[in-house]
Every structure is written in C-alpha cells, then in structure tokens.
C-alpha cells in the first residue's frame, strides 16, 4: 500500500485528532508557534501534524526510532508547507545528530518520545527570541528521565507526561502495545505460542498488555520484576514471578518491557535455553545486551527481522529487530485508533500550554503550569475519554443532583439509606 493510501486510512481511523482544528477558527490558537517533535514517522504522525498545522503551528521533526521511519511518510511530511523533517542515519550517531539539529533552533513547544529532544533544548537554549513554553512526553521512560532532571534542577518548563493519562494508558499501553507487540512477534518468528514458556520482563501497563495477549494464545507466562507491588499484581493475576536468571533457563520467548536497561545481559544469556527468542518492547534498545550478542559469535539471518547468534557455550539465541522497540521496528506499531487517543491528548495538552502564554489567560481564567513533570490535566483526560466513547457509540449514565450531593457529603449515609446499601 502506498504511503498516501496508508495516511488516508489512518485519517479515517483518527476522528478525534482530525476534529480538533474544526473547533478553532482560523488562523488558529497555535499561529506563530514552532513545535519541535521527536516522533515515530508513521501515517498516524502525519494526521497529528496536519491537525497542528490546522491550528496554525509550524513543525520541525526528527525520528524517535530510525528503524520505524517509513520513507514514503517522511517524503509526504517534507512536502507539507510549514513542516521540516531532519533525518540522520539509522544508527545511534545519526539519531543523535538529528535530535541535536532539531534542538539547535529551539522551539515554543515540544513533543517527545523518550525525552532526548526536551533535554537537548533545555541544555542548550537557542536564543532569547524563542523561549520554550512547555512540552509533552509520550513515554514512561522519558517521564522518568525528566523527573530525574527536575530533581537535579535541570527542568525549567512544564512537561505533561502523556503516559499518566488514564485514557492513554488503556488505549496505548495496555491494548495498543499488547496487540502490536504480538503482531511483530508473529510476523518475525511465526512461533506457535501455545504451550511455550514466555517471560515478560516488567509488569507495568505495557507488560500486562503483552502478557495478557500471549496468555490468550496459550503461552505459559513468567513475569520478572523489581517492584514488589508489580510482582504482587502479577502473582494475583495468576502468573509465575521469578528472577530473570532463573526464568530464562526455561524460556522459549523473552519480551522486555521495563523502560530500564541491562534487563537481559551476558550473565543471563549464557544460562539461556537453546533457541530462545529475545524481543524488546521498551523504547530504547538497551534492555537486551545486543552488543554482547554481536561480539559473542557469528550471526545468521533466519527470517526478515530475526537473526540467530551462536554463543561460545553452544546454544543459539535469536534476536528480533536488533533489540529495537519491536512493535515499530518489526511491525506497524499501534493501530490508528489507538494513536487517535494518544495524539488527541497531546494536541489538547499543547493547546493548554500555548493558552497559558497568551494575553487572554487572565480573561479565560486559566493558570500557568509550574515547571516539572506533570500529569495530564483531568479535564483533558476526561474530554478525550468522552470523545472516544462517543466515537464508539457508548453512552453513560448521568449522576442525579441527589447522587452528586450524596458523594459530597461526609456525614454518613443519606437519609432513608440503610446501612446495607453500601459495600465495604
């Protein structure tokens, strides 16, 4: 399918994002704003860029993961007025060069996928004519990095952590990641999952989504965790929880989804079961020590996106998509309907940040946001959830005045209610 067809298909499945500019009269509330963005260059990103252009913004883009960049999509973006695309080579140096090139001109607002762009702009402000107003960070990993920067005094603007949106977590992390990771694994490995032992490293929302779908196809799930609460969650869901050094000995498949680094290293790989398949669903390619694998022995292409490495200890280890984020490097990422919710949340957050810097703030009653990593404002999260439900044809009950008053009352059961009317 040609890029233009895939973009049109994404547009049909993203009514929330498409509809945002229609609610704002020309020239748009983001007129004159420059948005710098580090995103996966997919058809869904084109739809977001179209919406932001419809709101008046200009954009400079680089790729969050070069392996996920679709050439036809990048070419289409380059032809759009008011949009600049900066691409480096597909390795780490090329990625870093592109991020620094976008950061060098500064920005009014930023959309990031991993925090590299935000941190680069914060470290090297361009000039006094363009002051960064705020940003949106789309990943849990990026939010943690920015939290560290904030604690060290290195974050001077408000950053909305999009992953803290309840709607985004449900659509994107739980269902989107679960489905798209499974899609990538089936495309690259053609592995029969029924009866296999699948180790999922990390039981956050993404890990839960992956484990749920692997389990639905008959895999026996083992979870590895460093968080007692997450491990308890997995255990109460009926899953085995073991340390990676033990779990990998029996694993047919290992999927990392921690957002951290060094999850599967040499000490684990030398203990691995012969023929184990390794895949990474985390944002950065540091969860599996692919570099050690490459140095340890010869590799053999097995299928597109799948390579086998012969270890000195004699066993074969198979690596999917070079250890890059698997659902984008080996498949098409999240379905467009998933990205509709995520990108609608981002667009509304950018409007919120932009509004805080207009001369009409005093008249709208909106307040500026403090510097630091912030949750998505509740009114935005609620708006996106309601819009998504509306598109799905789902209707809600509406609380009566009496019910609202009851929930505001701290004095005990409402008059006429028995003590058995509530659950403990």
C-alpha positions in Angstrom: 0.0 0.0 0.0 1.3 3.4 -0.9 2.1 6.0 1.8 -0.7 8.2 0.7 -3.2 5.4 1.0 -2.0 4.4 4.5 -2.2 8.1 5.5 -5.8 8.3 4.2 -6.6 5.1 6.1 -5.1 6.5 9.3 -7.1 9.7 8.8 -10.3 7.7 8.7 -9.5 6.0 11.9 -8.5 9.1 13.8 -11.6 11.3 14.0 -10.6 12.8 17.4 -7.4 14.3 16.1 -8.9 15.3 12.7 -11.8 17.1 14.5 -9.6 19.3 16.8 -8.8 22.1 14.3 -12.5 22.4 13.3 -13.3 23.7 16.8 -10.9 26.6 16.5 -11.5 29.5 13.9 -8.6 30.5 11.6 -5.8 31.4 11.9 -5.7 29.0 14.9 -4.5 29.3 18.5 -1.1 28.0 17.7 -0.4 30.5 15.0 3.3 31.6 15.1 4.3 28.7 17.4 7.2 26.5 16.4 6.7 22.9 17.6 9.8 20.6 17.7 8.9 16.9 17.7 10.8 13.7 18.0 8.3 11.1 17.0 7.9 7.8 15.1 7.4 8.9 11.4 4.3 6.8 10.7 1.0 7.6 8.9 -0.6 8.4 12.2 2.0 11.1 12.9 1.1 12.7 9.6 -2.5 13.1 10.9 -1.3 14.7 14.0 1.0 17.1 12.0 -2.0 18.0 9.8 -4.1 18.9 12.9 -1.3 21.0 14.4 -0.8 22.8 11.1 -4.6 23.4 11.1 -4.2 25.1 14.5 -1.5 27.4 13.0 1.7 25.8 14.2 4.9 25.2 12.2 6.9 22.0 12.9 10.4 20.6 12.9 10.5 16.8 13.1 13.1 14.1 13.7 12.6 10.3 14.0 12.3 8.8 17.5 13.4 5.4 16.1 15.1 5.3 12.6 14.0 1.7 12.1 10.4 2.7 12.4 10.7 5.5 9.9 8.6 4.9 6.7 10.3 6.6 3.8 7.0 7.4 2.0 5.7 9.0 5.1 8.8 11.1 5.6 8.6 12.2 2.0 5.0 13.2 2.4 5.8 15.2 5.5 8.6 17.1 3.7 6.1 18.2 1.1 3.8 19.8 3.7 4.1 23.6 4.0 5.4 24.7 7.3 7.0 21.3 8.1 10.7 20.4 8.2 11.9 16.9 8.6 15.5 16.2 9.8 16.7 12.6 9.3 20.1 11.1 10.1 21.5 7.6 9.6 19.8 4.6 11.2 22.4 4.2 13.9 22.8 5.9 17.3 25.1 8.6 15.9 22.6 9.5 13.2 19.7 9.6 15.6 21.6 11.9 18.0 22.7 14.2 15.2 19.1 14.7 14.1 17.9 15.4 17.6 20.6 18.0 18.1 19.9 19.6 14.8 16.2 20.0 15.6 17.0 21.2 19.1 19.6 23.8 17.8 16.8 26.2 16.6 14.8 26.0 19.8 11.1 25.7 19.9 8.0 27.2 21.6 6.6 23.7 22.3 7.9 20.2 22.1 6.5 16.7 21.6 9.0 14.0 22.6 9.2 10.2 22.7 12.0 9.4 25.1 12.9 12.9 26.4 16.1 13.3 24.3 14.8 16.4 22.5 13.4 18.1 25.6 16.7 17.6 27.4 18.7 18.8 24.4 16.7 22.0 24.2 16.8 22.6 27.9 20.6 22.1 27.9 21.2 24.5 25.0 18.6 27.1 24.7 18.7 28.6 21.2 18.3 32.4 21.9 16.2 34.9 23.8 13.7 35.3 20.9 12.2 31.8 21.3 11.6 30.6 24.9 10.4 27.1 25.4 6.9 27.2 26.9 6.4 23.6 27.7 6.4 20.0 26.3 4.6 16.7 26.1 6.5 13.5 26.8 4.9 10.3 25.4 6.8 7.5 27.2 7.2 6.3 30.8 10.9 6.1 30.2 11.1 9.7 29.1 9.0 10.8 32.1 11.3 9.1 34.5 14.3 10.8 32.8 12.7 14.1 33.1 11.8 13.5 36.7 15.5 13.0 37.4 16.3 16.2 35.5 13.7 18.0 37.6 15.1 16.8 40.8 18.6 18.0 39.7 17.2 21.4 38.8 17.6 20.8 35.1 13.9 21.2 34.0 12.6 24.7 33.7 9.3 24.2 31.9 6.1 22.2 32.5 6.1 18.8 30.8 2.9 16.8 30.6 3.6 13.1 31.0 1.1 11.8 28.4 1.6 8.2 29.8 -0.1 9.4 33.0 -3.4 9.9 31.2 -5.8 7.1 32.1 -7.3 7.1 28.6 -3.8 6.9 27.0 -2.7 4.0 29.3 -5.8 2.0 28.4 -5.7 2.5 24.7 -2.0 2.9 24.0 0.0 1.0 26.7 -2.4 -1.8 27.6 -4.3 -2.6 24.4 -2.1 -1.0 21.7 1.2 -2.3 23.0 -0.2 -5.7 23.7 -1.6 -6.2 20.2 1.2 -4.6 18.3 4.0 -6.5 20.1 2.1 -9.7 19.4 1.7 -8.7 15.8 5.5 -8.1 15.5 6.4 -11.4 17.2 4.1 -13.4 14.9 5.4 -11.6 11.8 9.1 -12.2 12.6 9.1 -15.6 14.3 5.9 -17.5 13.1 6.2 -19.1 16.6 3.4 -21.3 17.8 2.8 -19.7 21.2 0.5 -22.4 22.7 2.4 -24.3 25.3 5.5 -22.2 25.1 7.1 -20.5 28.1 7.1 -16.7 27.6 8.9 -14.5 30.0 7.7 -10.9 30.2 10.2 -8.6 31.9 8.2 -5.8 33.6 4.6 -5.8 34.6 3.6 -2.2 34.2 0.7 -1.4 31.9 2.6 -2.4 28.8 3.9 -5.6 30.3 0.4 -6.5 31.4 -0.9 -6.0 27.9 1.8 -8.2 26.4 1.4 -10.9 29.0 -2.4 -10.9 28.6 -2.3 -11.5 24.9 0.5 -14.1 25.0 -1.5 -15.9 27.6 -4.7 -15.7 25.5 -2.8 -17.7 22.8 -1.9 -20.4 25.2 1.6 -19.3 26.3 2.7 -20.1 29.9 3.7 -16.7 31.3 6.5 -16.0 33.7 7.0 -12.4 34.9 10.2 -10.8 36.1 10.0 -7.7 38.3 12.0 -5.4 40.6 8.9 -3.8 42.1 7.2 -5.7 44.9 3.8 -4.1 44.0 4.0 -5.0 40.4 5.2 -8.5 41.3 2.2 -8.9 43.6 -0.1 -7.7 40.9 1.3 -10.3 38.5 1.0 -13.0 41.2 -2.6 -12.1 41.9 -3.3 -12.3 38.2 -2.2 -16.0 38.4 1.2 -15.6 36.8 4.5 -17.0 37.9 7.1 -14.5 39.1 10.8 -15.4 39.1 14.1 -13.7 38.7 15.4 -13.4 35.2 18.5 -15.6 35.9 16.1 -18.5 36.7 13.3 -17.7 34.2 15.5 -17.6 31.1 16.6 -21.2 31.6 13.1 -22.4 30.7 12.1 -19.6 28.3 11.1 -20.1 24.7 10.5 -16.4 24.4 11.6 -13.3 26.4 10.0 -9.9 25.9 11.4 -7.0 27.8 9.1 -4.1 28.7 10.7 -2.4 31.7 11.8 1.0 30.4 15.2 0.4 32.1 18.5 -1.1 30.9 20.5 -4.3 31.2 17.5 -6.5 31.7 19.0 -9.4 29.7 22.8 -9.4 29.9 25.6 -11.8 29.4 25.0 -13.5 32.8 21.5 -14.3 31.7 22.3 -15.2 28.1 24.9 -17.9 29.0 22.2 -19.5 31.0 19.5 -19.3 28.3 17.7 -22.2 26.8 18.9 -23.2 23.3 16.8 -21.5 20.7 15.3 -18.8 23.0 13.8 -15.8 21.1 14.5 -12.3 22.5 12.5 -9.2 21.8 12.4 -5.7 23.3 9.2 -3.7 23.7 10.9 -0.9 25.6 11.5 2.5 24.0 15.3 2.3 23.9 17.4 -0.6 22.7 19.3 -1.0 26.0 17.1 -3.7 27.7 18.8 -6.6 25.8 22.6 -6.6 25.5 22.6 -6.9 21.7 26.1 -5.6 21.6 27.4 -8.5 23.6 25.5 -10.9 21.3 27.1 -9.4 18.2 30.5 -9.7 19.8 30.0 -13.2 21.1 29.7 -15.2 17.9 28.6 -15.3 14.3 25.0 -14.4 13.4 22.7 -15.9 10.7 19.6 -14.3 9.2 16.7 -16.6 9.9 13.7 -14.6 8.7 13.2 -10.9 8.0 13.8 -9.1 11.3 15.1 -12.2 13.0 18.8 -13.2 13.5 20.3 -16.2 15.2 23.6 -15.9 17.2 25.8 -18.8 18.1 27.2 -18.4 21.6 30.5 -19.8 22.8 28.6 -22.0 25.2 27.0 -23.8 22.3 23.4 -22.6 22.3 21.6 -20.5 19.7 19.9 -17.2 20.7 17.5 -15.5 18.3 17.1 -11.7 18.4 14.1 -9.8 16.9 14.6 -6.4 15.2 18.2 -5.9 16.6 16.7 -5.4 20.0 14.9 -2.2 18.9 11.4 -1.4 20.0 9.8 -4.5 18.4 6.3 -3.3 17.5 7.6 -0.4 15.4 10.9 -1.9 14.1 9.2 -5.2 13.1 5.6 -4.3 12.5 3.4 -1.2 12.0 3.1 0.0 15.6 -0.2 0.7 17.3 -3.4 0.7 15.3 -4.5 4.2 14.1 -7.5 4.2 16.5 -5.1 3.8 19.4 -2.9 6.7 18.3 -6.0 8.8 17.8 -6.5 8.8 21.6 -2.8 9.4 22.3 -2.4 12.2 19.7 -5.6 13.9 20.7 -4.4 14.1 24.2 -1.1 15.6 23.0 -2.8 18.1 20.8 -5.1 19.3 23.7 -2.1 19.5 26.0 -0.2 21.7 23.5 -3.3 24.0 23.3 -3.3 24.1 27.1 0.4 25.0 27.3 0.0 27.6 24.5 -3.0 29.2 26.2 -1.0 29.7 29.3 1.3 32.1 27.4 -1.4 34.2 25.6 -2.6 37.6 26.6 -6.1 36.2 27.1 -5.1 34.0 30.0 -6.5 36.5 32.5 -9.8 36.5 30.7 -10.1 32.8 30.3 -9.3 32.0 33.9 -6.6 29.6 33.0 -3.5 29.5 35.1 0.1 28.8 34.1 1.5 25.4 34.9 4.6 25.0 37.2 7.9 23.7 35.8 8.3 20.0 36.2 6.8 16.7 35.1 3.0 17.0 35.4 0.1 14.7 34.9 -2.3 15.4 32.1 -4.9 17.8 33.4 -8.1 16.0 34.4 -10.4 18.0 32.2 -8.3 16.9 29.1 -8.2 13.3 30.1 -12.0 13.3 30.7 -12.6 15.1 27.4 -10.6 12.6 25.4 -12.3 9.7 27.2 -15.7 11.1 26.4 -14.9 11.7 22.8 -13.5 8.2 22.4 -16.7 6.8 24.0 -18.8 8.9 21.7 -17.0 7.6 18.6 -17.6 4.0 19.9 -21.3 4.7 20.4 -21.1 4.2 24.1 -23.5 6.2 26.4 -23.1 6.9 30.1 -25.4 7.4 33.0 -25.6 10.9 34.3 -25.4 11.4 38.0 -28.5 13.0 39.5 -28.4 16.1 41.7 -29.1 13.8 44.7 -26.3 11.5 43.8 -23.8 14.3 43.4 -24.9 15.8 46.7 -24.5 12.4 48.4 -20.9 12.0 47.1 -20.1 15.4 48.5 -21.5 14.5 51.9 -19.2 13.4 54.7 -21.8 13.0 57.3 -22.7 9.4 56.7 -25.4 7.6 54.7 -28.1 9.8 53.1 -31.5 10.0 54.8 -33.5 6.8 54.1 -30.5 4.7 53.1 -30.0 1.5 55.1 -26.5 0.6 56.4 -26.6 -2.3 53.9 -26.8 0.0 50.9 -23.0 0.4 50.6 -20.2 -2.1 50.1 -17.0 -2.1 52.2 
